[in-house]
Amino acid sequence: MTAAPHDASSRGAVSRPREQWTGQVGFILAAIGSAVGLGNIWRFPGVAYENGGGAFLIPYLVALLTAGIPILFLDYALGHRFRGAAPTAFRRVGRAFGRWTESLGWFQVAIAFVIGLYYTAVIAWALSYFVFSFDLRWGDDPAGFLTGEYLQVGDPGISFEFVPGVLIPLAIVWIAAIVVLAAGVAKGLQRVNVIFLPLLIVAFVVLVVRALFLDGAAEGLNALFTPDWEALANPDVWIAAYSQIFFSLSIAFGIMITYASYRRRRSNLTSPGLVVAFANSSFEILAGIGVFATLGFFAFQQGIAVAELEGLTGVGLSFITFPAIVSQMPGGPLFGILFFGSLALAGFTSLISVLQVVSAAIQEKFALSIRAAATGVGVVSAVLSVLIFSTTTGLLALDVTDQWANNIGIVASAVLTTILVIWVLRRGPELRAHLNAVSTFKVGWLWIAFVGVLAPVVLGYMLISRIVSLVVDGYADMPGWYLALFGWGTIVFLLVATLVTTLLRWRRSPDDFTPWPAFPVADPATAAQRKEASS
């Protein structure tokens, strides 16, 4: 495997060669594994159902083409051209500004760090429920079992009362994640995705096929796909579509910048990006079919309409509604095993991509080995994750932290990135040229318009409206002090972590760097003239 030369240090030494994916297929599988996560299974079906059913697919596709794919290409271009994790890439793209542009990269790293802390907890729950499926341990009251016997949920507060049922699987997830990160990009991340992603697809396809043959499945699918055309006139439906696309593609918080930085010099970027984007959306639609076919069965068993069901998204769907369904259906244990196994696999492939953002950034700034960075990041994260999310208040802390990290942190990161790169640094034409020079699918000036105008306008509206809502209305009837601690406290942590990591000294200068030169794009007319002259 040929490695591109890395940057020379300020002392004249040459660092170890940069890691690389073994090929395009490995990169595509890893990128799909990152994009396909918990949100595809437990968020998309409910969002689609609540926002126009089949009609929602129209704004969903528009959002994919005008924001999701363009920002995905932007991340690819930044990571590949400037060959670094998010802080390194942003420092190099804005050389004249130095640390000021680097700080945006560290903001993205901080977001990934926070998400990694609680994402592991959900995977641990999925592993527990995978085991519980064998004997349907949740009994006749899945809601009571989840919040009582399993999570032992207490009142909002700060608790150090650990829940053994969560602590043990959480520790297992962290050990597995550290081992994968320490093995490196090709032997760790890529190998896990090559094994887990096909396994996930096979398991989920079997689950969907089984769901389609349940009584009431047709009614569930009708509920999901029957279009409500009037919903298209509601701006909130379009915002929901952009939100879903944005959160499901793993963009704007360092993952795809980091992943693209491990690609070889002559690597097609846009065509694999299209494969990743449409594969992610295809899995979401597949998840919608499986989930609502199953919900149709549940409604049929109770003699009610699908619209009367509760818990159609998130934790309620996965850990309350689905266990109740599994208890009532023929072959329920096998169905539960497939569902929670798929949930754990999808979560884990996304988790390692989130953690790689942090590990790669630390590795580059402090000149650490792969193993040292992975171990250091993993151990610190694991300790904090256990202290916060394996306690009796873990579910409440997770819910609040997720709301602020995603709806404020990631969206703010996307708005700042698009404005910085396109308007402040004016790197749009350069990045467009780079994409076109190495890729078979070319992007035009419309790409810059989508990234530089449409995306910041739509995402800016999402950000402002969400901040106003959280300030005015609060969240989930939780006490103001609790939201201040775990909600706004999360934003304060992101900003402080960004400042501290930006000001720390680089052990190896990231500025001794020359971007890969743009490859000339052959002009068909010129090529024809050369051929004629040679003959």
TORMAR-193311 format. One line per field, with one value per residue (C-alpha): residue number from 0; y, x, z. Coordinates in pm, 1 decimal, decimal comma. Example, Ala and Ser with C-alpha at 12.3 -4.5 7.8 and 13.67 -1.06 7.14 Angstrom:
nr <- [0 | 1]
c2 <- [-450,0 | -106,0]
c1 <- [1230,0 | 1367,0]
c3 <- [780,0 | 714,0]
//
This chain:
nr <- [0 | 1 | 2 | 3 | 4 | 5 | 6 | 7 | 8 | 9 | 10 | 11 | 12 | 13 | 14 | 15 | 16 | 17 | 18 | 19 | 20 | 21 | 22 | 23 | 24 | 25 | 26 | 27 | 28 | 29 | 30 | 31 | 32 | 33 | 34 | 35 | 36 | 37 | 38 | 39 | 40 | 41 | 42 | 43 | 44 | 45 | 46 | 47 | 48 | 49 | 50 | 51 | 52 | 53 | 54 | 55 | 56 | 57 | 58 | 59 | 60 | 61 | 62 | 63 | 64 | 65 | 66 | 67 | 68 | 69 | 70 | 71 | 72 | 73 | 74 | 75 | 76 | 77 | 78 | 79 | 80 | 81 | 82 | 83 | 84 | 85 | 86 | 87 | 88 | 89 | 90 | 91 | 92 | 93 | 94 | 95 | 96 | 97 | 98 | 99 | 100 | 101 | 102 | 103 | 104 | 105 | 106 | 107 | 108 | 109 | 110 | 111 | 112 | 113 | 114 | 115 | 116 | 117 | 118 | 119 | 120 | 121 | 122 | 123 | 124 | 125 | 126 | 127 | 128 | 129 | 130 | 131 | 132 | 133 | 134 | 135 | 136 | 137 | 138 | 139 | 140 | 141 | 142 | 143 | 144 | 145 | 146 | 147 | 148 | 149 | 150 | 151 | 152 | 153 | 154 | 155 | 156 | 157 | 158 | 159 | 160 | 161 | 162 | 163 | 164 | 165 | 166 | 167 | 168 | 169 | 170 | 171 | 172 | 173 | 174 | 175 | 176 | 177 | 178 | 179 | 180 | 181 | 182 | 183 | 184 | 185 | 186 | 187 | 188 | 189 | 190 | 191 | 192 | 193 | 194 | 195 | 196 | 197 | 198 | 199 | 200 | 201 | 202 | 203 | 204 | 205 | 206 | 207 | 208 | 209 | 210 | 211 | 212 | 213 | 214 | 215 | 216 | 217 | 218 | 219 | 220 | 221 | 222 | 223 | 224 | 225 | 226 | 227 | 228 | 229 | 230 | 231 | 232 | 233 | 234 | 235 | 236 | 237 | 238 | 239 | 240 | 241 | 242 | 243 | 244 | 245 | 246 | 247 | 248 | 249 | 250 | 251 | 252 | 253 | 254 | 255 | 256 | 257 | 258 | 259 | 260 | 261 | 262 | 263 | 264 | 265 | 266 | 267 | 268 | 269 | 270 | 271 | 272 | 273 | 274 | 275 | 276 | 277 | 278 | 279 | 280 | 281 | 282 | 283 | 284 | 285 | 286 | 287 | 288 | 289 | 290 | 291 | 292 | 293 | 294 | 295 | 296 | 297 | 298 | 299 | 300 | 301 | 302 | 303 | 304 | 305 | 306 | 307 | 308 | 309 | 310 | 311 | 312 | 313 | 314 | 315 | 316 | 317 | 318 | 319 | 320 | 321 | 322 | 323 | 324 | 325 | 326 | 327 | 328 | 329 | 330 | 331 | 332 | 333 | 334 | 335 | 336 | 337 | 338 | 339 | 340 | 341 | 342 | 343 | 344 | 345 | 346 | 347 | 348 | 349 | 350 | 351 | 352 | 353 | 354 | 355 | 356 | 357 | 358 | 359 | 360 | 361 | 362 | 363 | 364 | 365 | 366 | 367 | 368 | 369 | 370 | 371 | 372 | 373 | 374 | 375 | 376 | 377 | 378 | 379 | 380 | 381 | 382 | 383 | 384 | 385 | 386 | 387 | 388 | 389 | 390 | 391 | 392 | 393 | 394 | 395 | 396 | 397 | 398 | 399 | 400 | 401 | 402 | 403 | 404 | 405 | 406 | 407 | 408 | 409 | 410 | 411 | 412 | 413 | 414 | 415 | 416 | 417 | 418 | 419 | 420 | 421 | 422 | 423 | 424 | 425 | 426 | 427 | 428 | 429 | 430 | 431 | 432 | 433 | 434 | 435 | 436 | 437 | 438 | 439 | 440 | 441 | 442 | 443 | 444 | 445 | 446 | 447 | 448 | 449 | 450 | 451 | 452 | 453 | 454 | 455 | 456 | 457 | 458 | 459 | 460 | 461 | 462 | 463 | 464 | 465 | 466 | 467 | 468 | 469 | 470 | 471 | 472 | 473 | 474 | 475 | 476 | 477 | 478 | 479 | 480 | 481 | 482 | 483 | 484 | 485 | 486 | 487 | 488 | 489 | 490 | 491 | 492 | 493 | 494 | 495 | 496 | 497 | 498 | 499 | 500 | 501 | 502 | 503 | 504 | 505 | 506 | 507 | 508 | 509 | 510 | 511 | 512 | 513 | 514 | 515 | 516 | 517 | 518 | 519 | 520 | 521 | 522 | 523 | 524 | 525 | 526 | 527 | 528 | 529 | 530 | 531 | 532 | 533 | 534]
c2 <- [0,0 | 325,1 | 612,3 | 979,0 | 1176,1 | 1353,0 | 1699,2 | 1771,9 | 1892,3 | 2233,9 | 2067,7 | 1914,8 | 1560,6 | 1357,2 | 1204,2 | 853,7 | 799,3 | 887,1 | 597,7 | 510,8 | 301,9 | -0,6 | 106,6 | 275,8 | -6,7 | 7,5 | 382,4 | 354,8 | 82,9 | 283,2 | 600,5 | 414,3 | 251,5 | 595,4 | 739,9 | 444,1 | 468,4 | 473,1 | 768,9 | 577,9 | 314,5 | 503,7 | 860,4 | 861,9 | 650,3 | 867,2 | 1195,1 | 1087,1 | 975,2 | 1300,7 | 1522,9 | 1418,2 | 1045,2 | 962,8 | 1333,8 | 1380,4 | 1199,1 | 1505,5 | 1756,7 | 1474,5 | 1423,9 | 1799,2 | 1834,5 | 1545,6 | 1700,7 | 2064,1 | 2036,4 | 1681,4 | 1584,5 | 1933,2 | 1956,6 | 1595,0 | 1691,8 | 1994,8 | 1772,2 | 1533,0 | 1816,8 | 1969,2 | 1640,3 | 1511,4 | 1829,5 | 1934,6 | 1581,8 | 1610,4 | 1570,7 | 1862,1 | 2100,7 | 2035,5 | 2075,3 | 2401,4 | 2544,6 | 2464,8 | 2592,8 | 2927,7 | 2968,4 | 3344,5 | 3311,4 | 3025,3 | 2934,9 | 3115,7 | 2873,0 | 2580,2 | 2652,0 | 2552,0 | 2211,2 | 2174,8 | 2276,6 | 1982,8 | 1753,6 | 1862,8 | 1783,2 | 1436,4 | 1382,9 | 1467,4 | 1254,4 | 959,7 | 976,3 | 911,5 | 720,9 | 429,9 | 418,5 | 361,7 | 84,5 | -70,7 | -65,1 | -232,7 | -505,7 | -562,8 | -588,6 | -824,3 | -1059,2 | -984,9 | -1089,7 | -1455,2 | -1483,5 | -1165,4 | -1044,1 | -717,3 | -910,5 | -747,0 | -392,8 | -284,9 | 81,1 | -3,9 | -248,8 | 8,9 | 296,8 | 85,6 | -247,7 | -182,9 | 187,1 | 256,2 | 614,6 | 869,4 | 1234,6 | 1494,7 | 1551,1 | 1442,9 | 1079,8 | 850,0 | 547,7 | 312,1 | 68,3 | -265,1 | -367,0 | -63,8 | -41,5 | -387,7 | -364,6 | -2,8 | -117,3 | -388,9 | -133,4 | 95,4 | -185,7 | -292,3 | 66,3 | 125,4 | -197,8 | -100,2 | 253,9 | 127,7 | -112,7 | 181,4 | 284,0 | -17,5 | -294,1 | -145,9 | 80,4 | -60,8 | -424,5 | -373,4 | -210,4 | -477,1 | -737,5 | -550,1 | -360,3 | -666,8 | -841,8 | -542,9 | -536,9 | -910,2 | -904,3 | -601,5 | -733,9 | -1057,0 | -848,9 | -640,1 | -944,0 | -1103,4 | -781,9 | -763,6 | -1094,1 | -989,7 | -925,2 | -552,8 | -482,8 | -331,5 | -85,5 | 20,5 | 82,4 | 275,5 | 495,5 | 568,3 | 617,1 | 764,9 | 1118,3 | 1425,8 | 1675,5 | 1969,3 | 1913,2 | 2037,4 | 2388,3 | 2378,6 | 2524,3 | 2305,9 | 1994,4 | 2118,5 | 2209,2 | 1857,7 | 1712,6 | 1919,5 | 1829,6 | 1456,6 | 1458,8 | 1670,4 | 1453,7 | 1120,3 | 1176,0 | 1232,3 | 1572,6 | 1896,4 | 1759,0 | 1621,7 | 1262,1 | 1289,2 | 1537,6 | 1284,0 | 987,1 | 1166,4 | 1257,1 | 888,0 | 852,2 | 822,6 | 1112,8 | 1008,0 | 911,2 | 961,2 | 1168,0 | 1265,4 | 931,1 | 743,9 | 1035,6 | 974,0 | 604,1 | 682,3 | 937,6 | 721,7 | 407,4 | 592,9 | 714,2 | 368,1 | 218,6 | 484,2 | 394,0 | 24,4 | 101,3 | 288,7 | -12,1 | -251,9 | -28,5 | 65,0 | -284,6 | -390,9 | -99,7 | -197,6 | -540,9 | -382,3 | -160,7 | -459,3 | -661,9 | -381,3 | -304,9 | 58,5 | 274,3 | 329,6 | 699,9 | 612,3 | 446,2 | 625,1 | 609,5 | 622,4 | 765,4 | 749,0 | 562,0 | 503,3 | 329,6 | 108,8 | 14,9 | 33,9 | -5,8 | -270,6 | -493,7 | -479,4 | -583,8 | -863,6 | -1005,5 | -1037,5 | -1162,7 | -1519,9 | -1592,3 | -1281,5 | -1368,6 | -1411,2 | -1081,8 | -907,4 | -1058,5 | -931,2 | -584,7 | -514,8 | -684,2 | -450,4 | -152,9 | -242,8 | -301,0 | 25,2 | 213,2 | 67,1 | 143,9 | 504,6 | 521,6 | 432,8 | 704,8 | 960,8 | 853,9 | 854,2 | 1228,0 | 1287,8 | 1032,7 | 1158,0 | 1521,0 | 1443,1 | 1220,9 | 1497,6 | 1789,1 | 1608,1 | 1380,8 | 1065,2 | 715,4 | 565,6 | 335,4 | 604,7 | 848,4 | 583,3 | 454,7 | 800,1 | 924,3 | 595,8 | 571,0 | 933,7 | 905,2 | 572,7 | 706,5 | 1013,1 | 805,8 | 561,1 | 837,1 | 1021,8 | 771,6 | 448,1 | 605,2 | 633,2 | 974,8 | 855,4 | 852,5 | 1209,5 | 1340,7 | 1162,4 | 1309,3 | 1667,5 | 1646,9 | 1499,0 | 1781,3 | 2056,1 | 1881,6 | 1798,3 | 2082,0 | 2360,6 | 2223,1 | 2041,8 | 2291,2 | 2584,9 | 2398,9 | 2355,8 | 2721,0 | 2840,5 | 2598,4 | 2700,8 | 3073,4 | 3044,5 | 2835,3 | 2999,1 | 3363,9 | 3443,9 | 3234,6 | 3220,9 | 2867,2 | 2750,4 | 2763,2 | 2591,7 | 2307,5 | 2273,6 | 2244,3 | 1982,6 | 1773,5 | 1791,1 | 1713,3 | 1383,2 | 1273,8 | 1133,9 | 1312,2 | 1684,1 | 1960,7 | 2302,9 | 2650,0 | 2543,7 | 2337,3 | 2653,7 | 2822,7 | 2534,3 | 2525,4 | 2897,6 | 3031,2 | 2774,0 | 2563,8 | 2847,7 | 3009,7 | 2692,0 | 2569,9 | 2919,1 | 2928,3 | 2584,6 | 2699,5 | 3023,9 | 2871,5 | 2587,6 | 2820,5 | 3039,5 | 2733,2 | 2596,4 | 2934,1 | 3016,9 | 2674,9 | 2470,4 | 2099,8 | 1800,6 | 1970,5 | 1938,0 | 2186,0 | 2496,2 | 2428,5 | 2079,3 | 2215,0 | 2478,6 | 2211,6 | 1941,6 | 2148,3 | 2490,0 | 2342,1 | 2121,5 | 2430,0 | 2595,6 | 2280,1 | 2279,6 | 2640,7 | 2597,8 | 2275,6 | 2451,7 | 2741,5 | 2522,8 | 2278,5 | 2562,1 | 2743,7 | 2434,0 | 2413,1 | 2180,2 | 1918,8 | 1906,2 | 2208,4 | 2163,9 | 2464,0 | 2303,6 | 2177,7 | 2210,4 | 2104,3 | 1842,9 | 2020,0 | 2006,6 | 1741,8 | 1881,5 | 1790,6 | 1677,4 | 1898,2 | 1668,4 | 1907,6 | 1929,0 | 1550,6 | 1504,5 | 1751,8 | 1567,6 | 1237,1 | 1381,7 | 1533,3 | 1210,5 | 1013,1]
c1 <- [0,0 | 154,9 | 132,8 | 143,5 | 422,0 | 308,3 | 401,9 | 751,9 | 777,9 | 905,5 | 1232,2 | 1288,0 | 1195,7 | 956,1 | 654,6 | 527,1 | 328,2 | -38,4 | -279,2 | -491,7 | -791,8 | -688,1 | -912,2 | -1231,4 | -1460,0 | -1317,4 | -1374,4 | -1731,1 | -1822,8 | -1673,8 | -1855,7 | -2185,5 | -2125,1 | -2080,8 | -2391,3 | -2618,3 | -2677,5 | -2943,0 | -3124,5 | -3193,3 | -3388,3 | -3562,0 | -3589,0 | -3664,7 | -3985,3 | -4149,9 | -4035,4 | -4170,3 | -4501,0 | -4550,2 | -4461,5 | -4681,7 | -4619,3 | -4541,4 | -4542,4 | -4246,7 | -4025,2 | -4038,5 | -3882,4 | -3658,4 | -3515,9 | -3485,6 | -3297,9 | -3068,6 | -2978,0 | -2948,0 | -2789,4 | -2695,8 | -2484,4 | -2330,5 | -2209,7 | -2089,8 | -1880,8 | -1749,9 | -1630,4 | -1468,7 | -1290,4 | -1157,1 | -1030,4 | -876,6 | -711,6 | -568,1 | -494,4 | -583,2 | -839,4 | -1080,6 | -847,9 | -555,6 | -768,3 | -927,8 | -591,6 | -447,9 | -746,8 | -717,8 | -342,6 | -355,9 | -588,3 | -399,6 | -559,9 | -885,3 | -982,5 | -829,6 | -1072,2 | -1369,3 | -1208,7 | -1168,7 | -1532,5 | -1626,4 | -1394,0 | -1557,4 | -1900,9 | -1783,4 | -1635,1 | -1965,9 | -2172,2 | -1939,2 | -2001,3 | -2375,6 | -2392,9 | -2217,2 | -2490,3 | -2761,0 | -2553,7 | -2516,1 | -2896,8 | -2933,8 | -2687,6 | -2882,4 | -3210,8 | -3047,3 | -2991,5 | -3334,6 | -3497,9 | -3410,9 | -3653,9 | -3862,6 | -3742,0 | -3936,8 | -4259,9 | -4600,7 | -4489,5 | -4199,0 | -4226,9 | -4211,8 | -3928,2 | -3718,9 | -3749,7 | -3782,2 | -3603,8 | -3349,0 | -3250,3 | -3383,9 | -3460,1 | -3466,5 | -3564,0 | -3356,5 | -3040,0 | -2677,8 | -2650,8 | -2356,1 | -2577,6 | -2460,2 | -2691,8 | -2506,8 | -2727,9 | -2605,0 | -2252,4 | -2142,2 | -2251,5 | -2129,8 | -1783,4 | -1790,3 | -1877,1 | -1594,1 | -1338,4 | -1443,1 | -1428,5 | -1079,0 | -949,8 | -1087,0 | -943,4 | -603,2 | -585,7 | -586,0 | -784,9 | -733,1 | -703,9 | -955,5 | -1226,5 | -1231,2 | -1224,9 | -1511,8 | -1726,5 | -1645,5 | -1778,3 | -2052,8 | -2218,3 | -2310,4 | -2419,4 | -2640,3 | -2798,9 | -2870,2 | -3018,8 | -3234,3 | -3359,1 | -3464,8 | -3641,8 | -3824,6 | -3933,7 | -4071,4 | -4253,8 | -4422,0 | -4601,0 | -4752,2 | -5124,8 | -5190,2 | -4858,7 | -5039,5 | -5223,5 | -4893,8 | -4739,4 | -5047,0 | -5012,2 | -4649,2 | -4670,6 | -5019,0 | -4928,9 | -5065,5 | -5002,0 | -5121,4 | -4823,1 | -4592,0 | -4724,6 | -4600,9 | -4247,2 | -4191,2 | -4216,9 | -3935,5 | -3726,2 | -3787,4 | -3663,5 | -3342,3 | -3294,7 | -3330,5 | -3090,0 | -2842,2 | -2830,0 | -2830,0 | -2532,2 | -2262,1 | -2170,4 | -2037,9 | -1878,3 | -1550,1 | -1629,1 | -1621,5 | -1332,1 | -1129,7 | -1237,8 | -1158,0 | -811,7 | -718,3 | -786,7 | -504,6 | -400,4 | -588,6 | -915,3 | -1260,2 | -1457,3 | -1795,5 | -1911,3 | -1846,5 | -2018,7 | -2331,3 | -2315,1 | -2287,5 | -2570,3 | -2816,9 | -2722,9 | -2796,2 | -3133,2 | -3219,2 | -3155,4 | -3378,1 | -3664,3 | -3604,5 | -3617,1 | -3942,7 | -4096,2 | -3986,8 | -4085,8 | -4429,9 | -4515,4 | -4445,7 | -4644,7 | -4934,0 | -4932,3 | -4925,5 | -5222,8 | -5409,9 | -5356,1 | -5502,7 | -5787,6 | -5684,9 | -5548,0 | -5175,9 | -5235,6 | -5348,3 | -5017,9 | -4766,5 | -4387,7 | -4317,0 | -3963,5 | -3645,6 | -3601,7 | -3976,6 | -4000,2 | -3694,7 | -3712,4 | -4083,4 | -4298,7 | -4086,1 | -4049,2 | -4428,3 | -4467,6 | -4211,4 | -4406,1 | -4721,4 | -4592,9 | -4524,9 | -4151,7 | -4109,2 | -3772,0 | -3606,4 | -3755,7 | -3625,3 | -3280,2 | -3267,3 | -3395,9 | -3173,1 | -2876,6 | -2924,2 | -2953,7 | -2626,9 | -2441,4 | -2565,3 | -2474,9 | -2126,2 | -2020,3 | -2128,5 | -1964,3 | -1615,9 | -1636,4 | -1730,3 | -1442,2 | -1196,7 | -1260,0 | -1127,9 | -847,5 | -712,5 | -714,4 | -530,9 | -287,7 | -196,1 | -168,0 | 36,2 | 235,2 | 106,3 | 103,3 | -225,3 | -241,5 | -152,8 | -413,0 | -683,4 | -615,0 | -597,3 | -915,9 | -1094,2 | -1008,3 | -1096,5 | -1423,2 | -1511,2 | -1463,9 | -1681,8 | -1942,1 | -1969,7 | -1985,7 | -2267,4 | -2469,7 | -2462,5 | -2631,5 | -2997,5 | -3015,7 | -2835,2 | -3144,8 | -3240,5 | -2885,2 | -2858,0 | -3182,2 | -3091,6 | -2729,0 | -2834,1 | -3081,6 | -2823,7 | -2525,4 | -2720,1 | -2966,2 | -2731,2 | -2376,7 | -2381,2 | -2608,8 | -2394,2 | -2086,7 | -2241,9 | -2344,5 | -1998,3 | -1823,0 | -2017,5 | -1980,8 | -1610,6 | -1505,9 | -1721,9 | -1749,1 | -1462,7 | -1182,2 | -1337,2 | -1212,9 | -1522,9 | -1371,9 | -1052,9 | -1241,0 | -1475,0 | -1170,8 | -1020,2 | -1338,0 | -1359,9 | -991,9 | -1006,1 | -1366,5 | -1573,0 | -1894,5 | -1828,2 | -1980,4 | -2065,9 | -2109,7 | -2450,6 | -2266,6 | -2108,1 | -2449,7 | -2603,7 | -2317,5 | -2268,5 | -2623,7 | -2901,1 | -2737,1 | -2647,7 | -2989,8 | -3188,8 | -2957,9 | -2937,6 | -3315,4 | -3312,9 | -3051,2 | -3221,3 | -3568,8 | -3436,8 | -3247,4 | -3557,0 | -3769,9 | -3530,9 | -3496,3 | -3866,9 | -4028,7 | -3756,6 | -3742,3 | -3952,3 | -4086,1 | -3745,9 | -3630,7 | -3454,2 | -3143,5 | -3112,5 | -3138,3 | -2880,9 | -2642,7 | -2669,6 | -2810,7 | -2651,5 | -2365,6 | -2292,4 | -2257,2 | -2029,5 | -1815,7 | -1790,2 | -1670,9 | -1422,4 | -1282,9 | -1246,8 | -1055,4 | -822,8 | -733,2 | -681,8 | -437,6 | -230,6 | 98,7 | 139,7 | 410,0 | 457,9 | 380,6 | 74,1 | 177,9 | 471,1 | 234,4 | 162,3 | -184,4 | -194,5 | -185,1 | -507,0 | -494,5 | -555,3 | -893,0 | -860,3 | -1037,5 | -1202,8 | -1115,9 | -750,8 | -730,0 | -871,4 | -618,4 | -329,2 | -451,6 | -477,9 | -130,9 | 25,1 | -130,3]
c3 <- [0,0 | -114,3 | 130,2 | 42,5 | 209,1 | 521,5 | 637,3 | 758,9 | 1113,7 | 1207,1 | 1314,3 | 974,7 | 1070,0 | 862,1 | 1031,5 | 976,0 | 653,7 | 676,8 | 703,2 | 401,3 | 310,3 | 109,1 | -177,6 | -285,3 | -172,2 | 179,8 | 195,8 | 64,9 | 314,8 | 601,1 | 493,7 | 459,7 | 797,2 | 949,8 | 784,2 | 860,7 | 1233,2 | 1499,8 | 1344,0 | 1022,7 | 1213,2 | 1490,1 | 1356,8 | 982,5 | 986,2 | 1249,9 | 1091,8 | 752,0 | 901,8 | 1093,4 | 796,0 | 508,9 | 472,8 | 110,6 | 23,6 | 259,7 | 11,0 | -216,5 | 27,1 | 150,1 | -200,6 | -257,3 | 72,1 | -21,0 | -357,0 | -248,0 | 97,2 | 197,7 | -102,3 | -156,0 | 205,2 | 189,1 | -116,0 | 74,7 | 358,9 | 111,4 | -68,4 | 254,0 | 394,6 | 72,4 | -52,0 | 284,3 | 412,3 | 777,0 | 1050,4 | 1096,2 | 1291,6 | 1056,8 | 744,9 | 861,4 | 966,0 | 625,3 | 429,7 | 608,7 | 643,8 | 679,0 | 978,9 | 1148,2 | 1478,5 | 1403,7 | 1130,3 | 1319,3 | 1603,6 | 1386,5 | 1344,1 | 1720,0 | 1766,3 | 1542,9 | 1738,6 | 2065,1 | 1921,7 | 1819,3 | 2165,5 | 2337,9 | 2099,3 | 2154,8 | 2529,6 | 2505,8 | 2176,4 | 2343,0 | 2607,0 | 2346,1 | 2186,5 | 2531,7 | 2571,3 | 2230,9 | 2335,6 | 2656,4 | 2467,7 | 2219,0 | 2514,0 | 2663,8 | 2334,4 | 2391,2 | 2683,6 | 2635,3 | 2970,7 | 2956,2 | 3017,2 | 2973,8 | 3061,6 | 2837,2 | 2943,2 | 3311,6 | 3252,2 | 3062,4 | 3307,0 | 3619,9 | 3631,9 | 3356,0 | 3360,9 | 3712,9 | 3607,2 | 3888,5 | 3906,9 | 3718,5 | 3913,4 | 3952,9 | 4050,5 | 4109,4 | 4167,5 | 3893,4 | 3716,0 | 3671,3 | 3378,0 | 3185,1 | 3322,3 | 3203,2 | 2836,3 | 2826,9 | 2933,7 | 2665,2 | 2394,9 | 2501,9 | 2508,6 | 2157,9 | 2029,8 | 2172,6 | 2017,5 | 1675,2 | 1690,6 | 1806,7 | 1511,0 | 1269,9 | 965,0 | 738,6 | 998,9 | 1239,7 | 1101,9 | 749,6 | 859,2 | 1105,3 | 837,6 | 580,8 | 827,1 | 1011,9 | 726,0 | 514,5 | 835,0 | 921,6 | 576,5 | 572,9 | 924,6 | 850,2 | 517,0 | 689,2 | 954,8 | 692,7 | 492,4 | 808,9 | 898,1 | 557,6 | 619,7 | 953,0 | 986,6 | 947,5 | 770,9 | 470,2 | 695,3 | 848,3 | 506,9 | 397,4 | 704,7 | 617,2 | 241,7 | 185,2 | 75,0 | 245,6 | -32,8 | 177,3 | 406,5 | 129,5 | 186,3 | 546,9 | 584,3 | 892,2 | 675,1 | 452,7 | 754,8 | 891,1 | 561,4 | 567,8 | 932,9 | 867,6 | 573,1 | 762,0 | 1072,9 | 890,3 | 656,4 | 924,2 | 779,2 | 928,1 | 1243,4 | 1118,3 | 1022,7 | 645,4 | 651,4 | 849,9 | 639,2 | 310,4 | 438,6 | 432,1 | 60,6 | -190,3 | -411,2 | -722,7 | -558,5 | -703,9 | -452,6 | -593,7 | -735,6 | -407,8 | -234,4 | -441,1 | -355,9 | 15,8 | 9,9 | -181,4 | 11,4 | 334,6 | 204,9 | 71,8 | 413,7 | 572,6 | 338,9 | 406,9 | 779,1 | 728,5 | 555,1 | 827,3 | 1117,5 | 987,7 | 870,1 | 1227,7 | 1372,0 | 1145,8 | 1307,1 | 1653,3 | 1573,0 | 1422,6 | 1739,9 | 1951,6 | 1712,4 | 1664,6 | 1383,2 | 1340,6 | 1408,6 | 1761,0 | 1852,6 | 2072,1 | 2073,5 | 1699,1 | 1720,7 | 1924,7 | 2251,0 | 2285,8 | 1949,1 | 1994,8 | 2361,6 | 2446,2 | 2134,5 | 1963,1 | 2270,7 | 2312,2 | 1948,5 | 1980,9 | 2276,7 | 2066,5 | 1732,5 | 1618,0 | 1639,6 | 1849,4 | 2006,5 | 1665,6 | 1546,5 | 1859,3 | 1813,2 | 1454,2 | 1543,3 | 1842,5 | 1675,5 | 1377,5 | 1610,3 | 1783,1 | 1453,7 | 1300,5 | 1615,9 | 1644,9 | 1285,6 | 1343,6 | 1685,7 | 1563,7 | 1297,6 | 1563,1 | 1787,2 | 1495,7 | 1453,9 | 1805,8 | 1791,0 | 1456,5 | 1569,1 | 1894,1 | 1706,5 | 1462,8 | 1706,7 | 1970,5 | 1735,9 | 1903,2 | 1763,7 | 1647,9 | 1947,7 | 2202,4 | 2067,6 | 2045,0 | 2394,7 | 2550,3 | 2385,3 | 2451,1 | 2820,4 | 2899,6 | 2703,9 | 2864,1 | 3217,4 | 3151,7 | 2969,3 | 3258,9 | 3521,2 | 3343,3 | 3139,7 | 3338,2 | 3641,1 | 3737,0 | 3565,3 | 3252,9 | 3029,0 | 3120,2 | 3077,9 | 2743,1 | 2612,9 | 2703,3 | 2589,1 | 2254,4 | 2190,2 | 2244,6 | 2081,6 | 1764,8 | 1718,7 | 1822,6 | 1805,4 | 1470,2 | 1295,4 | 1411,7 | 1287,7 | 942,7 | 916,4 | 1022,2 | 785,7 | 477,3 | 548,6 | 636,6 | 336,8 | 69,7 | 179,1 | 416,9 | 268,4 | -81,6 | -136,9 | -323,8 | -676,1 | -558,9 | -388,0 | -685,8 | -914,3 | -685,5 | -685,4 | -1063,3 | -1111,7 | -924,5 | -982,3 | -1266,1 | -1163,6 | -1209,4 | -1000,4 | -1141,6 | -998,7 | -874,2 | -612,1 | -471,2 | -467,5 | -274,2 | -22,8 | 9,9 | -10,2 | 30,8 | 303,0 | 543,0 | 495,1 | 566,6 | 842,8 | 992,6 | 1015,9 | 1180,4 | 1432,0 | 1529,8 | 1557,6 | 1773,1 | 2006,2 | 2048,3 | 2118,4 | 2380,9 | 2551,6 | 2553,7 | 2596,1 | 2762,0 | 2686,7 | 2794,7 | 3108,3 | 3275,9 | 3543,7 | 3417,8 | 3625,4 | 3473,8 | 3119,8 | 3209,7 | 3338,4 | 3072,2 | 2783,4 | 2778,2 | 2979,3 | 2678,4 | 2457,6 | 2714,4 | 2723,0 | 2341,9 | 2340,4 | 2626,9 | 2479,4 | 2144,1 | 2300,2 | 2505,9 | 2227,6 | 1980,9 | 2209,2 | 2289,8 | 2102,7 | 1805,1 | 1854,6 | 1477,3 | 1263,6 | 1040,2 | 827,1 | 643,6 | 383,3 | 13,1 | -105,2 | -374,0 | -709,6 | -905,8 | -1173,9 | -1523,3 | -1662,8 | -2021,4 | -2275,5 | -2534,7 | -2818,9 | -2714,2 | -2675,0 | -3025,9 | -3170,0 | -3001,2 | -3137,9 | -3488,6 | -3467,2 | -3346,1 | -3632,0]
//
